[in-house]
Amino acid sequence: MWSKTFAALFGGCLISISLMLNLNYLLPLAVDTRLFVGLLISFPLWVGAMIWCYGSDSAWHAWRRCGGLLLISISFNTLFFLR
């Protein structure tokens, strides 16, 4: 159970941060509004990622779920950064 907890806490946090970076790049708002929206959405997103990790069968499956979504989000972050 502890390994699923670590996957949920750390993997979920990284997913939340990465998805919020993508969203902050795409929103056509002022900087302060984007930061406020990011703060409001990031915590429920983190909770959803944690629940998604806890719903997996094993710790390996939880890390695979987090890693797959994180790789997709990081690739979009890289694309936005290089553009």
Phi and psi in degrees as a GROMACS rama.xvg file:
@    title "Ramachandran Plot"
@    xaxis  label "Phi"
@    yaxis  label "Psi"
@TYPE xy
-65.5343  -35.4215  TRP-2
-68.7314  -34.9273  SER-3
-68.6055  -32.4567  LYS-4
-65.8869  -44.3155  THR-5
-64.549  -39.648  PHE-6
-63.4147  -40.7363  ALA-7
-68.356  -44.4196  ALA-8
-68.6984  -55.7591  LEU-9
-78.2506  -45.5906  PHE-10
-64.4159  -42.157  GLY-11
-64.1148  -38.1925  GLY-12
-65.775  -44.4783  CYS-13
-64.821  -38.8433  LEU-14
-63.4715  -44.4913  ILE-15
-62.0912  -44.3041  SER-16
-64.434  -44.6775  ILE-17
-65.8276  -42.5502  SER-18
-67.2103  -33.5816  LEU-19
-70.8546  -32.9399  MET-20
-63.3212  -40.7701  LEU-21
-63.0793  -45.7017  ASN-22
-65.6027  -40.225  LEU-23
-66.157  -27.7512  ASN-24
-74.6925  -34.2882  TYR-25
-86.6324  -23.3922  LEU-26
-71.4863  130.869  LEU-27
-91.1356  54.0739  PRO-28
-121.414  175.347  LEU-29
-68.4248  161.455  ALA-30
-62.0976  -43.5272  VAL-31
-66.2029  -34.6504  ASP-32
-69.8336  -39.7517  THR-33
-63.3436  -40.5372  ARG-34
-64.8837  -40.1572  LEU-35
-65.1982  -43.7125  PHE-36
-63.6847  -40.3492  VAL-37
-62.112  -40.692  GLY-38
-66.595  -37.2913  LEU-39
-71.9868  -34.4292  LEU-40
-90.6686  -26.2873  ILE-41
-65.4544  -39.3192  SER-42
-67.9831  -47.3202  PHE-43
-62.034  -32.0796  PRO-44
-65.9924  -40.7535  LEU-45
-64.6253  -42.4049  TRP-46
-63.2352  -41.8415  VAL-47
-63.4056  -39.8497  GLY-48
-66.4777  -36.7508  ALA-49
-65.9782  -42.7231  MET-50
-63.6664  -38.3948  ILE-51
-64.0483  -38.5424  TRP-52
-69.6576  -40.9793  CYS-53
-66.8431  -23.8022  TYR-54
-77.6813  -4.86448  GLY-55
-81.5958  164.332  SER-56
-75.7633  -36.8286  ASP-57
-142.505  174.389  SER-58
-67.9391  -37.5471  ALA-59
-61.9552  -41.7538  TRP-60
-66.8258  -37.1815  HIS-61
-64.8352  -43.3295  ALA-62
-66.7602  -35.1714  TRP-63
-65.5676  -41.7388  ARG-64
-60.9456  -50.4079  ARG-65
-63.6802  -42.3031  CYS-66
-65.1121  -40.0112  GLY-67
-64.1009  -47.2766  GLY-68
-67.1726  -36.4801  LEU-69
-67.2861  -39.2555  LEU-70
-64.5577  -39.0966  LEU-71
-64.4721  -44.96  ILE-72
-67.6478  -39.1756  SER-73
-66.6517  -34.8158  ILE-74
-65.4099  -38.5614  SER-75
-67.0499  -38.4867  PHE-76
-59.0295  -43.9509  ASN-77
-64.6332  -41.6701  THR-78
-61.8239  -43.8566  LEU-79
-67.5861  -35.6852  PHE-80
-68.8106  -39.6983  PHE-81
-78.8752  -18.048  LEU-82
